[in-house]
Amino acid sequence: RGRGSSSATARRRGTLCRLTPRQGSRAPSPAINMAGMMPQFGMQPQVILLREGTDTSQGKGQLISNINACQAVAEVVRTTLGPRGMDKLIHTPDGKATISNDGATIMHLLDIVHPAAKTLVDIAKSQDAEIGDGTTTVVLLAGEMLKLSKVFVEDGVHPQIIIRGFRKAQQLAVARLRELAVPATAGDEASRMKMLETCARTALNSKLVSTYQDFFAPMIVKAVLSLDEDMDLGLVGVKKVPGGSVTESQFVDGVAFKRTFSYAGFEQQPKKFASPKILLLNLELELKAESSNAEVRITDPSKYQSIVDAEWRIIYEKLELCVASGAKIILSALPIGDLATQYFADRGLFCAGRVSRDDMHRLSRATRARVQTTVQGLTADQLGECGRFEEQQIGAERYNLFMDCPEARTATIILRGGAEQFIDESERSIHDALMVVKNCVKHPTVVGGGGAVELEVSRYLKDYSKTIAGKLQLIIGAYAKALEVIPRQVADNAGFDSTDILNRLRAKHATKDVGKWFGVDIDTEGVCDTMEKGVWEPVASKVNSFSSATEAACLILSIDETVRNPKSQEPGQGPMGQAMRGPGARGRGRGGPVSAGMGGGGMRQMVGRGRGIRAYRGMGGK
């Protein structure tokens, strides 16, 4: 009983996985060989593999399970694709409701717990950060690739062969995309503006604000072209003002921000200037309150007034230096108190405190002003200027507008609308269109949208697959078929007969160069030349979609085992914690914490009951 009880107890408790080498078996390593000799001394070796409660799955079954999970995620966003895509209403635990058909937003708000399915969330975020549009497309492509690869997995094809075929197909698809790309730089500035507005309309066509695409497209193009070579979209401010109609939204060629918290005297300040000088500060202009537990000790009560006077002189000196600088508008990221507000109002100046850091940065870029941390030694080159400054009432809010800025490296779009959810979705739509136009400016090549380019690349890959032999022929053919999910889903979401539409598109694309730009026509429930109709998409968007979807599919297919670790236990819980709390926690061979947690009974039970340490002495225990 003494020798076998430890093993039986461990199996009964199930606290860990054990490997006990049989006597006479060939040991794989010196360490295991020594372990094989240990039973002769009355000890059983225990090799810990995984923690208790660890869930493992491997083989073909878990790979198919991962594919099914990714397909379930793709099904959620499937109906949001295209100009007639539906919206999703997502209600979060904090009570906030979000209405959107943006793939990245939906994927972000979904509480996905499956570890493999989270890969689709990552590629949607990557597409949104890099391109801004096409997030639903990349998720659908990845889901369709995995769906078609599941047949090969079930038939026993090794996943690495599928991965190799997908990577080859992706290289061919990207190369074909670059061949199909149409340069959009020819012509004068008016032609360039028209091309950019067409791309912006295409990006907005599938959004909630698609009805107002002609209204917003020129705004978006002007905002992007106002930036410098870096194309930092953080310098394009989008402000939301609830109420009013969408058509009351306006574009400000400069900086606009909501009026900050103001003190008494603010209404006496002028609200309009022509060509004013602007001073930007990162400095408090108010009397500072004493810190907690601060004290000033004086020996003569008459000196108290001199301390108060010194404090007033400091603040007045700062205000006098601001006025002497010649600035008409004084802005600070820190508070400007009631004393300073009234002081500036009496002298016909405008001031505002607690301006956000982003707005201060945009103002600095637009007006050439430098943010100062002190008012000592102010010079003219440290001040900025703008053509016009005005405070306007927009809805229920008052906004400060800085227009006709000399540098004009920034812009602001003020959005109006009824419901809060509508304005939020409008902001996301504007952001996507800004990203698309930015990519068109950087890479001025476009392809036809509406599923046209996917059908053309699919036809090209099918033709190529017929020229090779072996399993890769089928895998590249499956990749080509996966690309057809885009025009099929666009037709389905519009309520069309997708089978009929797809057959007509295949017939058009079979003529190669003549019908290469034919895609789904949403207006007439048929097919049309998307290039002539003005449904354009940047090549960079499609290249990134194909590459990201392929990488995600290959990543899922390369997983051969899933290990889910158990949650960390509370202190004092589980076998180890119970052993630590038990009477054996005092040690001294009474079933101490480690051996008791492993199912043993301390050192006594490990070497046999009643013999103690003598069991170590030679083969006979003497």
N, C-alpha and C positions, 0 to 999 in steps of 0.2 A: 504493500500500500504506500510505503514511504516513497518509493521510486516512481510509481505510476500516478500518484494522486495529483502531482503538479500538472502533468499533461492532461489528465481527465478534467481537472478544474478549468484549465484554459479553454478546452474545447467547449465545456458547458457554458462558460461565461461569454465566449465569442468575442474576446476583447482584442484579438489581433490575429493575423495570418501567420501560421508557423510552417516551417519546413524542417522536418526531422529526417536526416539521411539514414537509410537502412544500412545495417552492418553488412559488410561484404561488398557494398557497391563502390564503384570507382569514383573517387572524389574529383570534382572539376578544378579545384584550386587548393593550395595549401591551407587556406583558412577553413574551408569545408572539411579538409582531411583531418585537421585538428578537432573540428567539431564532431567528426565521426568517431574519434577515439574517446570523446568525453563521456558517453554512456558507461564506459568501463569504470569511470570514477564516480558513477552515481549521478551524473548531471545530464540534462537534456538540453541541447542547443535550441535557442529561439531566435528566429530571424524576422524582424518586423518589416512588413512590406508596405502597408497602407494603414492609415488611422481607421479606427472603428467608425462605421457608418459611411465610409467612402463608397460612392456609387460609380461603377465602371461599366462601360459597354464598348464593344469593339466588333470589327468585322463588317460584313455587308449590311447587316440589320441596322447598325447605328448610322452608317453612311446614308442609307435610304431614309432613316428618321430625320437626319439633318436636312436632306433635300426636301422632305415633306414640310418641315418647319419653315424653310425659306419660301416655299410655294405659298404657304398660308399667309406670310407677310406680304408677298407680291399681290395676292388676291385682294388685300385691303385697299391698295392704291390703284388697282387695275381700272376702276370705273372713273378715275379722275383725269385720265389722259385725253388730250385733244381739246378743240374749241367747244365741244358739247359735253365735256366731262362733268361729272357730278361733284358736289362739294361734300365734305365730311364735317360733322359736328362732333367735336371732342370735348367731353366734360371732365375736367381734372378734379382731383380730390379737394383742392382748395376752393372749389366752387366756380372757377373761371371757365367759361364756354368759349371755344375757338371754332370758327367756321373757316375752312380753308380747303383748297384743292392743290396746294403746293406740296409736292412729295416730301421734301426735306422737313417741312413743318409737321406734317402728319407723322412721319417716321420718328421725329424727335419727341412728339407728345405721346406716342404709343409706349406703353410700359412693357417692352419686350424682355422676357426673362430667359428665353432659350439662347444659349451661348453662341450657337452657329448662326441663328437668325439675326443676331446683332451685327453680323458682318454687312447685311444689307443696309442697316442704319448708318454704318460708317461710310459706305460708298455714296449714299444719298447726301450725307453731310459734305463729303469731299467734292462731289459734283456741284453742290450749292456754293461752296467756298471758292472753287476754282472757276466755274463758268456762270453760276447763278440760275441757269435754266436747265431743263432736261433731267431733273431729279427723278421724276416718275418714270421716264424712259429707261434710265439706267437700272432701276429696280426691276422693271418688267423684263428687260433683256436678261438680267442675271437669273431671275426666276424661270424664264422660259428655257435658258440653256441648261439649268439644272433639271428641269422637268424632262427634257429630251435625253439628257445623259443618264437618267435613272433607268431607262430601258437597257442601255449598254451594261450598266452595273448589275442589273438583275440577270443578264445573260452571261455574266462571268468575265466581261472585259475588264482588264486591270485599270484602275483609275489613272495611273500615270500615262497610259496610252491615250485616254480621253483628254487628259491635260495637254499632252503634246499636240494632239489634233486641234484643240481649241486655240492654243497659242499660235500655231501655224495659220489657222483661219483668221485670227485677229491681225496678224501681220499683213496678210493679203487684203483684208478689209480696209485697214488704215491706208495701205498703199493705193488702193482703188479710190478711196475718199480724196486723197490728195490729187489724183489724176482728174477726178470729176470737179474739183474746186474751180469756181469761176471768180476771177479777180474783179474787185468792185471799186478800183481806184481810178479807172479811166474817166475822163471828163473834168469839168470844172468843179468849183466848190458847191454849186447848186446840185449837181449830180451826186456828189458825195453826201450831201445832206439828205437827199432823197433816198439814197441807199440805206443810210443809217436809220432814217425814220421807218423804212420798210421793215428792217430787222426788229425795231422796237415794237411795231404793230404786231408782228408775228409772235413776239414774246408775250405781249399783252392779250393776244387773241384767245388764249386758253384760260384767262384769269377772270376774276369776278368783275373787273372793270373793263371787260372786253367791249362793252357798248361805247365806252369813252376812249377807245384807243387812238382815234384821230385827234382828240383833245390833249392827251398826255404825251404822245410820241414826240412832238416838237419840243416840249418842255424837257424831256429826258435827254434828247440829243444836245440841246443847248447846255444842259447841266454838265454833261460829260465833256463837251468841247471846251468848257470854261476852265477845265483842270489843266495842270501842267503835264510834263512828260511822264511823271510818275503815275498818273492816273489813280490817285488815292481817293477812293469813293468815300472815305471818311470825311472829306472836305465838302461833300454834298449833304447838306442838312435836310432832313425830312421832318417837318413839324405837323402835328395833328391837332386840328381844331374842330371839335364836335359841333354839329349843327350846320344848317345850310345845305346847299346842293353841291354835288360833286363838281359841277362846272364853275363853282365859285373858288375852286382851288387856283392858286396863283404861283407864278415863278418869280423869284427875286434874284436878280443878277448881282448877288452880293451876300450879305449875312443878315439873317432875321432871327430873333429869339424873343420869347415871351418876356414881358416886363417882369422884373424881379421884385422881391419884397421892397417896399419903399416906406420911408418915414414921413413925418409931417414936413411940409415945405416942398414935397415933390411936385404937387400940382402947380406950384408957382414957377417951376422951371419951364423954359421954352421947349417945345416939342418938335421944332422943325429948324434945320440949319442948312445952309448952302455952303459947300466946300469947307467943312469944319476940320480943325485939327483934333486928333484923338489921342488920349493918353491912356495906356493900359497899365494897370498896377496889380501887383500881388501883395497888397499891403492893407492893413486895417486903418480906417480913418474914423476912429471913434475913441472915446475915453474908455480905457481898459478897466475892467473891474478887478479888484484885488483878488489874488489867489486865496484859496481857503487856508485859514490859520496864518495868514500873513499879518504882520504888525509893523508899525513904525514907532519907534521909541524916541521921545523928545524930552529934553530936560526943561525947556522953556516953553510954556503954552503959546507965547507970542509967535513962535516959529512954525506953528501949525499952518497958518495962512500962507506962509512962504512955500510950503510943500504943495498946497493946493494950487497956488499960482504957477508954480513950476510945471505942474501937470497940464494946466491950460495953455501955457506957453508952448509946450511941445506939440500939442495938437494944432494950435493956431499956426505955428511955424510950418507944419506940413501942408496945411490948407493954403497958406500964402504962396508957398513954392509951387503948388499945383496951378494956382491962378497965374503966377508969373511966367509959367512955361508957355502960355499962349494957347493952351488947349481949350476947346469949347465943349468937348465931351470927355468925361472922366469915368472910366469903368474899372472895376476891381473884382478880382475873384474872391476877395474877403469882404466882410461887412463895411458899409459906409453908414455911419450913424446919423442921428437926427441933427446934431450940431453941424456936421459937414454938409448935409443935404440942404439945410436952411442957408448956410454960408454960401454955397454955390448958387442957390436960387437967387439970393440977393444980388449976385454979380452976373446973372444972365447965363449961367452955365448949366449943362445937363450932366447928371451923375447917376450911376447905378452900381450897386454892390451885389455880391453873391452871384456873379455871372459864372455859368458853368465853364469848366476847363475846355471842353470841346469848342464852345462858342468863342472863347478867348483865343484859342489856337486858330480858328478859322478867321477871326477878325485880324489877327496878326498877319496871316498870309495874304489877306485881301487888301489891307490898308497900309502895309509895310511898317506898322507900329511894332515896337519891341516892348515886351512885358518887363516892367521895372519892379524891383523889390525895395527901392528907396526913392525918395523924391529929391535927394540931394544931387546937385550937378546935372539937372535935366538939360538936354540940348535939343535943337530942332530936329536933328536926324533920328532921334528916338521916338518922335511922334509920328502918327499915321494920319491919313486923310482919306476922305471919300467925297464923291460929287454931291450927294444929297443924303441927309439924315431926316427921318420922319418917324413919328410914333403913330401907328394906325390902330383903329379898332377893328379886329377881325373876329366876328362872332361875339362870344362873351369875353374874349381876351383882348388885351392890348399888346401889340408887338412893336419892337424897336427894329426899324429897317435901315440898313446901311447900303445904299445903292450907288452905282457908278464908281465902284472902287478902282483905283489905278492898276492894281495887279490883277484883280478879278480872277483869282485862282480858286474861287469857291462859289457855290450857288446854294440856294435854298428853295425847296418846294414845300408850299403850305397846302396841306390836304384838308378838304372839307368833306362832310358827309353826315348822314343821320346816325345810324347805330354804331356803337363802338366797335363791334365785330367787323363791320364793313370797312371802317377806317383802318383797322389793323390789317385786314386782308389787302386793302389798297396799298398800304405801306410795303407789304411783302411783294406785291406785284410790281410796284415801282422799283424796288431793289433788284428784282430779277431782270427787269428790262434795262436798268442801268448797267448791270453786269454784262448783259448781252451786247449792248452798244459799246461798252468798253473793250470787249474782245474783238468786235468788228473794227474798231479804230486801230487796235494793235495788230490784228491779223485780218486784213481786209479781203478775205475770200469767203464766199458763201456757196451753199448748195440748196437744192430745192427741198422744201419741207413737205408736210402732209403725207409722210411715209414714202415719198418718191425715192430718196437716196437709199433707204433701207431695202426697198425692192430691187433697186439697181445693183447694190452690193450683193444681195442674196442671189440674184441671177448670175453674177460674175463668179461667186463661190461655187454655185452648182455646176457651172460649166467647167470650172477648174477641177472639181472633184471627179469628174468623168475622165480626166486625163491621168489619174493616178490609180494604183491598185492597193489592195489591203484594207485594213480596218480604218485607216485614215480617210479613205474615201467616204465611208459612212459617217464618220465623226464630223468632217468638214461639211458634209451635206446636212447634218443635224444643226450645225452652227448657222448655215444659210437659212434653214427653215425657222430657226429661232428669231431671226431678224424680221420675219414676216409678222411677228406679233404686234408690231407698232401700227402698220396700216390696218390690220384686222381689228385691233382694239379701238382705233380712232373711228372706224366705221360702226362698230358695235355700240360705242358710247353715243353716237349720233342717231341711233335707231335704224341704221341701214342694214341691208342684207350683206353681211361681211363676206360670205362665200361668193356671191355674185360680183361684188366690188373687187375682191382679190383676183378672181379669174380674169376680169377685164383688165386689171393692172398687169397681170402676168402676160397677157396677150400684147399689151402695149410695149412692155419692156423686152419682149422677145425680139422686137425689131431693133434692139440694141440702141445705137446712138439716136435714132429718130424719136423713141419714146422714153428716153432715160429720165426725164423730169416729170413723168406723169404720176400723180398722187391722188389722194382722196379729195373730192370736191364736196365740201360740207354744204354749200349753198344749193346745189342742184341734185344731190344724191347720186353722184356719178363720179367720173374721173376727169381730171383736167391737168394742163401743163402748169405746175406750180411756179415755175420760173416766170412765166408770162403773167400769172395772176398775182405775183408779188408775195408769195409765201416762201420767205428765205430764212435760212438758219446759218449761223457761223460754222465753218468747218471745224473750228476748235471745239465746239460743243459736241459734235458727233464723234470726233476722235477720242475725246475724253470719255464719252458715254460707252463706246465700244471697248476701250481699254479697261475702264473701271469695272464694267460688267463681266468681262472675261477674267480679270484678276480675282474678282469675288467668287465666280463659279469655280475657278481652279483651286482657290483656297479651300472652299468647302469640300471639293473632291479629294483633296490631299489629306484630309483628316481620317485616320484609321482607328482612332480610339478616343473616347470622350471620358474624362475623369472628373467627377464632381466631388469636391471636397466637402465634408460636413461643416456646418456652422460651428464657430468657436463656442465652447461650452461655458456656461456661467461658472464663476469660481465656486468650488465645492460641489460641482455636479459631475456625474459620470463616474466610472470606476476609479480613475486616478484621484479625483477629488474626494471620493468617499474613503479611499485608503488614507489620504492625507489627514482626514478628519477623524479616522478611527483610532482606537487605542493603540494600534500598531505603529502610529505615527511617531512614537517615541523612539523607534529603532531598537537596538540591542537584540536583533535576531528574532523579534516577535511578529514577523510578517510585516516588515516595514513598508514604507510608502511605495517603493518601486516594485518590489517583488509581489506585494499584495495586489497592486494594480494590474500586474501581469497574470493574475490568477493563481499565484503561488502562495506559499505560507511563510515567506521569509527564508533566511539562510538555512534554518532547520529542515524545512521541507525540501529545499533544493538538494541537500546532501543526504537526505534520509533521516527519519525521525529517530532520535535517541542516540545517534552516533557522534553528532557534532562535527568538529573539524577533523576528527581522526579519519574520516572517510577519504581525506586527501592523501593519506600516508600509504603509498604503494598500491599494488594491485589488490592486496587482501584487506586493505583498510587497517593495518596494524602499524 
